[in-house]
Amino acid sequence: MSIIDFRVRPPYGSIKESLLYTRQPRSEESWGLKTSRSIILESMPLFIEEMDEAGITRAVVPLRRAFGHKNEDLLSLMQEYPGRFIGSPCIDPNLAIQTSLQEIEDYVLEGPCSVIMMEPGKCKKPMQANDRRIWPIYEMCQENHIPVLLSFGGFIPPSLTYNEPYRIEEIAVAFPELKLVVCHAGWPFVQEMIHVAYFRKNVYLVPDMYMVNCAGAQDYIAAANYMLKDKILLGSAYPILSMKENVEYVRSKIRPEVWEKI
């Protein structure tokens, strides 16, 4: 069976130089899973080896501009490892709107990438995900069938108001044909975000590390097994978690007949 990991940041280029790697991830201490050799050694060959061992055929790479990731690194990554990665450039809504729209044109419509990533709450000047200044981006993506990944949940400054699920619901209602993929799945507002995904056909959740050994994880697992078996996607948040360890852990919690959907 083909497995897609929907959230990885491989040790490559500006990604490897960012805080994701320079501050050592603590997957064993924080999440109870072993830290793989590919994480410890920051090795691309070991990363690809781990993908293969986990049965992961492709991985989505959502960049984080707040961490210093450079969109152009996606192009060389995808060229160097053809067929292994789905590129997701980070679009910064703090920039002039025409600049953001041009980046979508360059990297997705005219380039090799398939989706875009935004994290409005992590911008230099934080913005709410439902800020009307972002709506031209949502409109362009809806018109061109480009899924939007939103980093929405977890440790998003400056306050919990930036994780409030009703903001995702407002976007989903305003743009009913836009696929919204919520990374971190709105944690800690777990049940509320599950409610939004259940009732809004265009909202999908990637709980990533919040599906593993933390408060609320069992709700994501229960939803994946029943209510949201078509709406929850596997994501390791690598290098926060090992891809192989994450696949094994999540698979052990999911009903066999549902696993392929996840």
N, C-alpha and C positions, 0 to 999 in steps of 0.2 A: 504494500500500500504506500502511496506517495504521501509524505508528511510535509506540510509547509509550516515553518516557524515564523510567526507574523511579527516578531520584534527581536531583532538581533543587531548588535553593533560590533562587527568584526574588528580584530586588531589590525587596522589598515589606515595608513595616511593620517589625516587630522583626527580621525576617531581614536586611534591608538594614543595620540598625544593629549587627549582630553582628560577631564576629571574622571571619566568612567574607568580609566586605567591608572592614572597617576595617584588616585586615592584607591587603595587596594579594596576591591569588593569583598564583602564578608558574608558569602552565601551560607557557610557552615554556621556561623555565629547567629545570623539574623533569620535565616530561612530553613536551616536544618538539612541542607543538601551539600554534598561534597563539592569543593571547588576543583574544576577539572584542570589538567595540565595545560591545556590550550590557554586558559585564563591566566594561570600563574606565569607561564612563559611568554604570553602575548605573541603567540605564534600562529600565522595564517596557515601553514601546512597542517599543524595540529588542529586548527579550527575546522578545516575541510575534513580531516580525518574524523573528528568528533561528529560533524554533520552526518557523515556516512554511517558511523556506528549507531547513531540515533535513528537512522532511516529518514533523515530530513533531506529531501531532494532540492528544495528551494527555500530561501529565507528572505523575508522582507527587511530592508535596511532603512528604518526611519531616522534620518539625521536630526541632530539637535543643535541649532545655531547658537543657543544659549551656552552650549558647552564648547563652542569653537569649531564645530564640524563644518567642513567645506563641501558644498554641493558638487563641485567639480570632481571630488574624489569618487563619487558614485560612478561617474563615467568610466574612469580607469579601472575601478573594481569590477564593474560589469563586463568590461572588455577583457580583463585578465582572467576572469572566471566565468566564461560564457554559460548562460543557462542556470546558474546557481543562485543568482540574487535578483530580487525585485526592488528596483530603486525607488526611494521615497524622499525627494529633496525637501528640505525644511524651508517653508515659506514664512517670512517674518512680516506679520501684519503691521509692525511699527514703520515699515518702509512705505514710501509713496505707493499708492495703490497700483499705478501703472507699472512700477518696478516689479511688484509681486506678480501681476498678471503676465508680465513679460517672462519672468522666471518659469511660470507654469508652461507658457508657450515653448520656451527653449528646452526645458528638461522633459516635458511630458508630450505635448502635442507634436513637437518637432524632434524630440529626443527619445531615449530608450526607456525612460521611467514610466511607471504605470499609475502611481498614486502620489499624493502630496502629504506632507506632515506639517502640522502647526502646533505650537504650544503658546497660546496667547498669554497665559498667566506667567510665563517665564520670559517674556520679552523684557527688554531694557526698561520700557515703560509698560508695566503689566496691563493687559486688556482682558476683559471678560470674553469668553468664547462667543457669546451672542451680541457682542458690540456691533452696532450697525455699520461701523467703518469696515468691518471684515466681510460684509455681505456680498460685495462684488466678487470676492474670491469664491464664496460658496456658489454664487450664481454661475460663474464661469465653469466651475467644476461640474455643476449639475447639467449644464448645457452640453458638456463634452464627455459626460459619463466617467468622470475622474473621481474615484473614492477619496475621501478626506480622512486622514488619521489625525486625531486630536489627542495630545498628551493632556489628560484630564483626570486628575486624581493623584493620590500619593502626596508627595511633598512639593506641592505647588504654592509658592508664595504669591502675594503676601498674606493671604488669609484663606480660611475654608470657604469663603464665598465664591472662590474661583473653581470650586469643585461641585457646586450645587447642580444636581441633575436636571432641574427644570430648564436650565440654560441650554442643555443639549436638546431637550424636547422642543423648545421654541425654535431652534434651528431646523429640527426634523420636520416640524409642521410647516415652516415657511418654505422649505425646499424638499418637498415630499419625494422627489426622484433622486435626491443626492444620497449616496451611501456614506454614512458617518461611522467611522470605526474608532471607538473610544478606548485608547490605550490607558492602562491602569484602571479602566472600568469604573471611574468615579469614586474609587476607594477614598474615604471610609463610608461613603453613602451607598452601601452595597445594595440593600433591598430597594432603595429608591431608583437606582440606576437599572436594576433588573426590571423594575416596573416600566421604566421608559422603554427599554429594549423590547419588552414583551408587547407593548401596545403600539409602538411605532415601527413599522415594517422596515424602515431604512436605517435603523440603529443597530450596530453590532458591537460586541464587547470583547476586548482582549485584556483579561485580568492580569496577565503575565505573572509577576512574582506574588501578587496578592491572591493568587489561587493556591498558594503553597504555605502551609503552616503559619497562618496568621489569622487574626480576628476577621471574620467575614468570609474566609476561604470556603467554608462548608456551604455557604449560601450560593457562591459562584458554582461550586461543584454540583449542588442540587439542581440549580437552574440549567447547567449544561446537560445533566442527565435527563431532564424532563421539559421544563417550561421553555428553555432557550436552546434546545439541542441543535437548532439551525442558526443560532445567533451568537454563539460564543466561539472564539478562535484561539488556538494554541499560540502562546508566546512565551519565550524564556526570559526576555529582557537581558539576554547575554550582553556583557559579562557579569551581570548581577547574579544570574543563575547559569549553571552549565546546561547546554542544550540537551545532552544525553540524560542527565539527572532529572531535568524537568519533564522530558517526554516519559520517562519511566514512572515518575511520581504521578503525573496527571493521568496517564493511562491506567494506573492501578486504581484510580478513583472513579473512572468512567465506565459505564455499562458497555460491554463489547459491541453491542448493536448500535451504539451511539458514537463510538470512538472515531469512525471514519468521518462523521460530520464535523467533529471538533477539529 
